[in-house]
Amino acid sequence: MKKESELLMSSLSPSASPRSSSGATVQALRAGCSACGMHQLCLPMGLDQGDMQRLEQVINRRRKVKRDETLYHVNDKFDMLYAIRLGHFKTFQHNPNGGQQITGFQMAGELLGMDAIGAGHHLCEAVALEDSEVCEIPFASLEDLFRDMPILLRQFHRMMSLEISREQRVMLTLGSMTAQQKMAAFLVNLSSRYVSRGYSSTRFQLRMTREEIGNYLGLAVESVSRLLSGFKKTGVIDVNHRDVELLDLPSLRSIALGSDPCA
């Protein structure tokens, strides 16, 4: 169980973004797009100033998405990738009963839409959890750049491979975890994703409801509330409505890995 939990923790953590030595040009682009989900693609080694400018032109289209507004629906034609600049989203599919099955929560600095590349249409829906903003990246224009910049294509393939592997590991591992482990891993995952983007690792707001968390983790909403209350009672976290403070992050990690220090 511990090995599977460690696998989940690593798969949920974002990978480090590539470094570049292109000097001031890269630094300027990084400053302008530091919260953009394309930063791992935009900043690989080997792009000269002209290439960087072409790439910046392709990804510099922005779109505001209101809270509860749908960015794209199931079966919508795929023609754009979306890099989240501001806000949070959830992705979900419809189950046979007509309800939602949430497949993920995405935040600023992450990409939406890569799952549609092969099928040519979107396989899930993406809805904003709050007022948000995305960069629209026309995939046809991106493919034109790929033909001229092989290094960019290799980096994109790497991103897709990492995302596919991450999702597969999460699906396989969540099913073998206890409810307590799932909740702890979920909070630790949010912590690691926020800190990688320059935010606090211990204080953040849950943009999703308890019902949505339960849907994603396969838990009843009552279980989500009970687990959060239990973590609060033992001093691992403090929670007030949607505001969460991780008071003992090492202990929370231990719980996620199957070792409860409070037991």
HELIX and SHEET records of a PDB file:
HELIX    1   1 LYS A    2  LEU A   12  1                                  11    
HELIX    2   2 ALA A   24  GLY A   32  1                                   9    
HELIX    3   3 HIS A   39  CYS A   42  1                                   4    
HELIX    4   4 GLN A   49  ILE A   59  1                                  11    
HELIX    5   5 MET A  114  ALA A  116  5                                   3    
HELIX    6   6 PHE A  139  ASP A  148  1                                  10    
HELIX    7   7 PRO A  150  LEU A  174  1                                  25    
HELIX    8   8 ALA A  179  VAL A  195  1                                  17    
HELIX    9   9 ARG A  210  LEU A  217  1                                   8    
HELIX   10  10 VAL A  221  LYS A  233  1                                  13    
HELIX   11  11 LEU A  249  ALA A  256  1                                   8    
SHEET    1   A 4 ARG A  61  VAL A  65  0                                        
SHEET    2   A 4 SER A 132  PRO A 138 -1                                        
SHEET    3   A 4 MET A  80  LEU A  86 -1                                        
SHEET    4   A 4 LEU A 111  LEU A 112 -1                                        
SHEET    1   B 4 THR A  70  TYR A  72  0                                        
SHEET    2   B 4 GLU A 125  ALA A 128 -1                                        
SHEET    3   B 4 HIS A  88  HIS A  94 -1                                        
SHEET    4   B 4 GLN A 100  MET A 107 -1                                        
SHEET    1   C 3 ARG A 203  GLN A 205  0                                        
SHEET    2   C 3 ASP A 243  LEU A 246 -1                                        
SHEET    3   C 3 ILE A 237  ASN A 240 -1                                        
END                                                                             
